[in-house]
Every structure is written in structure tokens, then in C-alpha cells.
Amino acid sequence: MNIATPYRLPVAAAFFLVVFASSCTTLNIKNYYHRHRPTLDSIEETFRHAWQAKPFSIEFTDRSFDRVSIELITDTLTYIYEYDVGETRLHDTLVKYGYDPVPVRWLIGRMRRMNCTWIDRLDYYGDTSRHSLIYIALWPRTFNRPFVDKKYYILTYFQQPQYFDSEGRLLTGRRMHHIRKINAEVYRRINDKVCYTISDRFR
Amino acid sequence: MLDLYIDGHASYGKIRFDPSPEIHHAAGTLRFKGILDIRPADQLWFLALADHFRTYLNFFHRHFHTGSEDTFWAAVSYGKFNRMIHELLGYDVHAKGSDLIRPHIPDLYGCLKDDLARPGTTFLYVNNTYLHKKNHDRYKSNFPTHFIVLDDIHRIDVPPSAVGSHVPEDDMVDIVYWDYGGRTLRQVSLRFLKKIVFGVTHCSPPSQNP
């Protein structure tokens, strides 16, 4: 179907407006966190306790959140297995390696509900020492639009209160006024222990 | 390493390392590089290696500047990797692969099994964007990005329903590999492995060559 010449310009303008609007769509991550805080915090707390018992991480590998990959971390080897959600082999694998399946299954269910694509405990480094944080990558479907490059919300839960500059950017320490980067991203304050960023990768 | 740290230059076998002044200043000061942050000796070694061994990837990045460690200045092509092992360690290097085109290895499993059975170390040159996924993009770059040490590979029995009808039953393998983070065991299909492998290098010490 040919579009009459007088209408070509408005049609093209409308098309680019839609593209521009969809590429600029953002969700306020702070509001998102506060709205879902009980669930997000319970995911973090459950993961932290389960990780302390035996280290692991959980990742959803597909867009529909139907395939789950689990990393089981031992002293000598990290085992990576991928299953369909609800597959019995997942339970068998967890039992075989001495993991408690209950919190892991609970986490998988809650992560799926919250569109959380990855959770892990990451190390980061000060001048001479190692610290750790809980890293939660969210991929809300409402945010999954074409032409959006940075589509993952990242939440980081620190063990200690952190330091921030006047713009709310995470700093390396109280005396060292350098902006800290984690996975090459600058993080901003939600509260003293929780920060966020928006990234083009979930880890 | 002590010579490199104290004198600023050192020899390793037939190689003479004489890093530029920019390397002297940068070594030990890199930040937000993970575990490298608290391993200044590793920083010194990696920067000295990248400064000494050059490849075509250095065409537009000939000299070190702040931040060069994240650019092609520090990149390692397949040829450079094999050359580094041969020149530094004097190892006999057998390599199949390239930077752009996957090697034609009809029986990849058998080839890797044979390499592992021989004395020495087997390296795989892989596209890590598939092995260590960082986003859910449908279209990924089709280039190799990482070198990993292959420790073991063996076939596993997986129910057909678990892997889908498109994957033959005998196609699933366990691979055990080492990267800078540690050793990992992972279940993959041979089809997937063929897709991500751009090079297979087997290195054997000189004394163990036939």
C-alpha cells in the first residue's frame, strides 16, 4: 500500500516519535525498590543465609524465565547446571551436592515472580582487603522494549553503610573520594546499604 | 618478577622485558579490576606481557595510556597467545584455529580427548559471550574472546526429554576447565562447544616431546 505523498512526513514523524519514546522509557528504580522492598529484601536475606551455608548463584538464562542455571560452588570446582524450572533433576542435584533445596526453590520462585535474572555474592576490593556484596539483577518485562540498550536494573546490598558524594554516587571510602565502580558501572544511593545502577548486562 | 619490580627490566628465558615508563607508573595502580585490585604483582606481569608482545590488534593501540588495559592494546590474538607460550616457556605448541574462523575439526570430542591424553596442557580459544552469558540479546558477536585451560571432557547420559529433541542423546558432555577465576565443570552439548571454540592449542614441555 502506497502512502500518499502529503502524509509521508507525518507518518515518518509519528514512527520516529514512537521509536524515540520507547527508547527513552525508563522506570524509576528507586520507586521500584521501595514498592517491592519487602520481597526484594527477603530475596536478599534468604540468599545471604543460604549462601553462607553453601555458596551458589542462580541465573535465568532465557527471556521467558523458564530456564534456570545454577552454580554450585565448592572449594575445588564450580558446577554449572541448567534446567527447566520445576524439573526434578534440579532437586536431585541440590541434594547430591549437599544443598538445602527449600531456600533454593523458594528463591527461584520469587526471582521468577520479580523478573530477577541473576543473584550472586560478589567480591569487591578496598585498598588491601576484600569485601562482599549481594548482587541482584532485575529485568522487568515492562522495561523490555526495543531500542533500549541498558535494560537491567542492578541492586547491590552491602554489608556495611557506604559513602556517597553529593550526587549520591557510591564512593570508595570516607577518605578516598573516588567513585567506586562495580562491573564497570557507577552506582547510586537508595539507602546507606543498598545501591542501584542501570546496565546493558546483568553481570 | 623481583628483577622486574626492583630494576624495571628483567629476562625470562630468551625474552628481555623492558617495559615503558608508562607501564612502571601504571603497574600496581589499576583499580576496579576484580581480584587484580589486590594483586599488584599480577598487574605488573600482565602489563609487562602486553607491552612486550605485540600483534596486529595493536595497530591502532601501539602505546600504553591510562585505560589502555581495557582496549585492544592488551588484547591477545590466537597467534600472539601461541607465540607467547612458545617463546616464554620453550614449549612445543600445536595449534588449530584462528581469530575469525572456527577450525574444521569433524570429531571435536575425539580430538580433545586425544589432546588431554597426551602430556602437556590443552587450551581452548572460545567465545565467552556464550559460555558466560552477560545479557539476553539474541544476536551476539561471533568472535573468540577468552582462553581457557581444558582439564577434562567426557560424555554424559542425559534423558532426551531434558535436553530437547534437537540434541542427540550422546551429544552432551561435561567439560572441566580453568580460567582466572578457578575450575569449573559445565554440561554443554558438543554442538554448542563447536560453536564457541575458535582454537585448540596443545602445549607440551620440550623434554616430553617425542
HADDOCK unambig.tbl for C-alpha pairs under 7 A between the chains (distance, minus, plus):
assign (segid A and resid 62 and name CA) (segid B and resid 136 and name CA) 6.72 0.50 0.50
assign (segid A and resid 63 and name CA) (segid B and resid 136 and name CA) 6.79 0.50 0.50
assign (segid A and resid 76 and name CA) (segid B and resid 183 and name CA) 6.88 0.50 0.50
assign (segid A and resid 77 and name CA) (segid B and resid 183 and name CA) 5.09 0.50 0.50
assign (segid A and resid 77 and name CA) (segid B and resid 184 and name CA) 5.31 0.50 0.50
assign (segid A and resid 77 and name CA) (segid B and resid 185 and name CA) 6.72 0.50 0.50
assign (segid A and resid 78 and name CA) (segid B and resid 183 and name CA) 6.28 0.50 0.50
assign (segid A and resid 78 and name CA) (segid B and resid 184 and name CA) 4.50 0.50 0.50
assign (segid A and resid 78 and name CA) (segid B and resid 185 and name CA) 6.00 0.50 0.50
assign (segid A and resid 79 and name CA) (segid B and resid 184 and name CA) 5.86 0.50 0.50
assign (segid A and resid 79 and name CA) (segid B and resid 185 and name CA) 4.79 0.50 0.50
assign (segid A and resid 79 and name CA) (segid B and resid 186 and name CA) 6.02 0.50 0.50
assign (segid A and resid 80 and name CA) (segid B and resid 185 and name CA) 6.20 0.50 0.50
assign (segid A and resid 80 and name CA) (segid B and resid 186 and name CA) 4.92 0.50 0.50
assign (segid A and resid 81 and name CA) (segid B and resid 186 and name CA) 6.49 0.50 0.50
assign (segid A and resid 81 and name CA) (segid B and resid 187 and name CA) 6.35 0.50 0.50
assign (segid A and resid 124 and name CA) (segid B and resid 34 and name CA) 6.33 0.50 0.50
assign (segid A and resid 125 and name CA) (segid B and resid 34 and name CA) 6.97 0.50 0.50
assign (segid A and resid 125 and name CA) (segid B and resid 37 and name CA) 6.41 0.50 0.50
assign (segid A and resid 128 and name CA) (segid B and resid 38 and name CA) 5.83 0.50 0.50
assign (segid A and resid 181 and name CA) (segid B and resid 32 and name CA) 6.10 0.50 0.50
assign (segid A and resid 182 and name CA) (segid B and resid 32 and name CA) 6.68 0.50 0.50
assign (segid A and resid 201 and name CA) (segid B and resid 134 and name CA) 5.19 0.50 0.50
assign (segid A and resid 201 and name CA) (segid B and resid 135 and name CA) 4.83 0.50 0.50
assign (segid A and resid 202 and name CA) (segid B and resid 134 and name CA) 5.65 0.50 0.50
assign (segid A and resid 202 and name CA) (segid B and resid 135 and name CA) 5.84 0.50 0.50
assign (segid A and resid 203 and name CA) (segid B and resid 134 and name CA) 5.47 0.50 0.50
